[in-house]
Amino acid sequence: MSKFIKVKLNKELFSTYVGLTISGYDLADKNDVEIAGLYRRISKMDYSQDVIDYFANARTNQNKVNPYWPRGYLLSSACFFISENQPSRYEDFSEHTKFVRSLTNINPAALNKELSVWLEQLPQFIDSMINNKTFADLWKEYQSVIDERANKYGEVLEIADKILNDFLATSNTSRPDIIFSPNLLQSPFIADFVSKGNQIIIIKTSPNVLSIIHEFLHSVFKPFREYFGKYVQTHDFKQIADITKLISSGYMWNISEEAKINVLEESFVRGLSIVMNFESSKIIKINDYLRMDVNSGFTMVPLITKTARNSMPNSSNLRDFITAVMDSGLRRNGKG
């Protein structure tokens, strides 16, 4: 098991996704026999209409990949700011609000008073789920399923841990604690992260190296957003991304500078995480991921990956790496 990446179940997260499931969330991997069994048990639970109504408000249909974006994610993140003892309550609701306000991948217009009021009510609905007469047995079964998968989790986390240690080897800054919090009831295609103090919490159905690296790199690239802004202003954005595709899928909410910076950060995270995850001999698999990124609208990812493979960056020279990528892009497009 990894010494630095810990696995920790979150009861509040599980109860929240039980609530989402009974209100219509249907993105879990029901091809997984154990998840399908949990899903069937949840569907038989007795629950009140106010619980259904509350969790149903998480569906926004703003994103083709995840119709629960961003509210499903915000519920997940809130669970890590709520006490583990009942009655459930926020340790400090203002701290979660501060975290939400720090997010750069959500349309600012969505972060309104109505959302804040809705999120603040979450603890009482968590208690509604936990106090359900069938919840205790369901939670016990869920813990058993996770325990059976622990060894496989450990193998993946050890690999991710070594890659991140190599990346951070020359850094003078302290390494954040990484916690993997499994959530079998969410879509297997979604990975979420929460930053809390010195912790980076990664939420996914099961860990994979690429997702862990990807979410970690967001914390590494975030301090460079102002630097990204310089290039957003000086570059033709058509070199960087396919705006039409990204707006259609929900990755961009408009064509503002902030939205463009978010795409540039995401592009660097995608490009570098691919190289960090795959050995150079696995060129076919790298190309598979590059095709998916380009088809999604992140058209600059191949250039980022190519630059990283020629000269692998680390946490101490990311600014130079960003400059090298963007300047090579300029020369390629005949601008300067």
WOVENBEL-V193421 format. One record per residue. N is the residue number from 1. PSI is psi in whole degrees, 0 to 359 (none if undefined). OMEGA is omega as a letter, one per 30 degrees, with the letter a starting at -180 (NA if undefined). Layout:
<<N | PSI | OMEGA> <N | PSI | OMEGA>>
This chain:
<<1 | 141 | l> <2 | 141 | l> <3 | 335 | a> <4 | 336 | l> <5 | 115 | a> <6 | 152 | l> <7 | 127 | a> <8 | 121 | l> <9 | 145 | l> <10 | 111 | a> <11 | 324 | a> <12 | 323 | l> <13 | 315 | l> <14 | 314 | a> <15 | 325 | l> <16 | 319 | a> <17 | 337 | l> <18 | 316 | l> <19 | 317 | l> <20 | 320 | a> <21 | 316 | a> <22 | 345 | l> <23 | 2 | l> <24 | 354 | l> <25 | 123 | a> <26 | 43 | a> <27 | 359 | a> <28 | 157 | a> <29 | 90 | a> <30 | 2 | l> <31 | 343 | l> <32 | 118 | a> <33 | 316 | a> <34 | 323 | l> <35 | 320 | l> <36 | 322 | l> <37 | 317 | l> <38 | 317 | a> <39 | 318 | l> <40 | 320 | l> <41 | 320 | l> <42 | 320 | a> <43 | 342 | a> <44 | 359 | a> <45 | 147 | l> <46 | 136 | a> <47 | 160 | a> <48 | 161 | a> <49 | 328 | a> <50 | 330 | l> <51 | 314 | l> <52 | 312 | a> <53 | 320 | a> <54 | 306 | a> <55 | 334 | l> <56 | 336 | l> <57 | 353 | l> <58 | 338 | a> <59 | 123 | a> <60 | 335 | a> <61 | 29 | l> <62 | 345 | a> <63 | 126 | a> <64 | 324 | a> <65 | 321 | a> <66 | 97 | a> <67 | 352 | l> <68 | 11 | l> <69 | 137 | g> <70 | 359 | a> <71 | 325 | l> <72 | 318 | l> <73 | 319 | a> <74 | 325 | l> <75 | 315 | l> <76 | 312 | a> <77 | 323 | a> <78 | 329 | a> <79 | 336 | a> <80 | 2 | l> <81 | 9 | a> <82 | 141 | a> <83 | 152 | a> <84 | 355 | a> <85 | 151 | l> <86 | 150 | f> <87 | 142 | a> <88 | 141 | l> <89 | 155 | l> <90 | 138 | l> <91 | 319 | l> <92 | 102 | a> <93 | 328 | a> <94 | 332 | l> <95 | 321 | l> <96 | 321 | l> <97 | 319 | l> <98 | 318 | l> <99 | 313 | a> <100 | 317 | a> <101 | 338 | a> <102 | 347 | a> <103 | 135 | a> <104 | 0 | a> <105 | 18 | l> <106 | 137 | l> <107 | 119 | a> <108 | 331 | a> <109 | 337 | a> <110 | 343 | a> <111 | 70 | a> <112 | 182 | a> <113 | 320 | a> <114 | 319 | l> <115 | 316 | a> <116 | 316 | l> <117 | 318 | l> <118 | 313 | l> <119 | 324 | a> <120 | 337 | a> <121 | 350 | a> <122 | 315 | a> <123 | 321 | a> <124 | 329 | l> <125 | 333 | l> <126 | 316 | l> <127 | 325 | l> <128 | 322 | l> <129 | 313 | a> <130 | 326 | a> <131 | 355 | l> <132 | 139 | a> <133 | 338 | a> <134 | 356 | a> <135 | 319 | a> <136 | 315 | l> <137 | 323 | l> <138 | 317 | l> <139 | 320 | l> <140 | 317 | l> <141 | 318 | a> <142 | 316 | l> <143 | 321 | l> <144 | 319 | l> <145 | 316 | l> <146 | 318 | l> <147 | 321 | a> <148 | 337 | a> <149 | 359 | a> <150 | 319 | a> <151 | 319 | l> <152 | 322 | l> <153 | 315 | a> <154 | 321 | a> <155 | 316 | a> <156 | 316 | a> <157 | 327 | l> <158 | 319 | l> <159 | 313 | l> <160 | 321 | a> <161 | 316 | a> <162 | 318 | a> <163 | 316 | a> <164 | 324 | l> <165 | 318 | l> <166 | 319 | a> <167 | 324 | a> <168 | 2 | a> <169 | 325 | a> <170 | 5 | a> <171 | 143 | l> <172 | 352 | a> <173 | 152 | a> <174 | 145 | a> <175 | 133 | l> <176 | 155 | l> <177 | 132 | l> <178 | 127 | l> <179 | 127 | l> <180 | 121 | l> <181 | 102 | a> <182 | 142 | l> <183 | 94 | a> <184 | 346 | a> <185 | 353 | l> <186 | 173 | l> <187 | 136 | l> <188 | 349 | a> <189 | 2 | a> <190 | 136 | l> <191 | 131 | l> <192 | 158 | l> <193 | 154 | l> <194 | 133 | l> <195 | 122 | a> <196 | 110 | a> <197 | 235 | l> <198 | 16 | a> <199 | 141 | l> <200 | 117 | a> <201 | 125 | a> <202 | 127 | a> <203 | 122 | a> <204 | 163 | l> <205 | 318 | l> <206 | 150 | a> <207 | 142 | l> <208 | 152 | a> <209 | 317 | a> <210 | 317 | a> <211 | 319 | l> <212 | 313 | l> <213 | 315 | a> <214 | 307 | a> <215 | 323 | l> <216 | 318 | a> <217 | 334 | l> <218 | 320 | l> <219 | 331 | a> <220 | 321 | a> <221 | 341 | a> <222 | 320 | l> <223 | 348 | a> <224 | 12 | a> <225 | 323 | l> <226 | 322 | l> <227 | 320 | l> <228 | 322 | a> <229 | 326 | l> <230 | 317 | a> <231 | 329 | l> <232 | 323 | a> <233 | 328 | a> <234 | 346 | a> <235 | 151 | l> <236 | 116 | a> <237 | 343 | l> <238 | 340 | l> <239 | 334 | a> <240 | 321 | a> <241 | 162 | l> <242 | 99 | a> <243 | 318 | a> <244 | 314 | a> <245 | 319 | a> <246 | 325 | l> <247 | 319 | l> <248 | 320 | a> <249 | 344 | l> <250 | 359 | l> <251 | 329 | l> <252 | 137 | l> <253 | 341 | l> <254 | 192 | a> <255 | 29 | l> <256 | 164 | l> <257 | 320 | a> <258 | 318 | l> <259 | 323 | l> <260 | 321 | l> <261 | 320 | l> <262 | 319 | l> <263 | 320 | a> <264 | 318 | l> <265 | 313 | a> <266 | 323 | l> <267 | 315 | l> <268 | 320 | l> <269 | 314 | a> <270 | 312 | a> <271 | 315 | a> <272 | 323 | a> <273 | 326 | l> <274 | 313 | a> <275 | 320 | l> <276 | 331 | a> <277 | 323 | a> <278 | 138 | l> <279 | 153 | a> <280 | 336 | a> <281 | 343 | a> <282 | 50 | a> <283 | 326 | a> <284 | 316 | a> <285 | 322 | l> <286 | 315 | a> <287 | 327 | l> <288 | 314 | l> <289 | 322 | l> <290 | 319 | l> <291 | 319 | l> <292 | 319 | l> <293 | 315 | l> <294 | 317 | l> <295 | 335 | l> <296 | 348 | l> <297 | 354 | a> <298 | 74 | a> <299 | 346 | a> <300 | 353 | a> <301 | 318 | l> <302 | 322 | l> <303 | 318 | l> <304 | 316 | l> <305 | 317 | l> <306 | 316 | l> <307 | 319 | l> <308 | 323 | a> <309 | 330 | l> <310 | 325 | a> <311 | 94 | a> <312 | 119 | l> <313 | 169 | l> <314 | 185 | a> <315 | 345 | a> <316 | 346 | a> <317 | 31 | a> <318 | 324 | l> <319 | 317 | l> <320 | 323 | l> <321 | 315 | l> <322 | 315 | l> <323 | 316 | a> <324 | 318 | l> <325 | 309 | a> <326 | 324 | l> <327 | 324 | l> <328 | 326 | l> <329 | 321 | l> <330 | 313 | a> <331 | 321 | a> <332 | 330 | a> <333 | 10 | l> <334 | 27 | l> <335 | 156 | l> <336 | none | NA>>
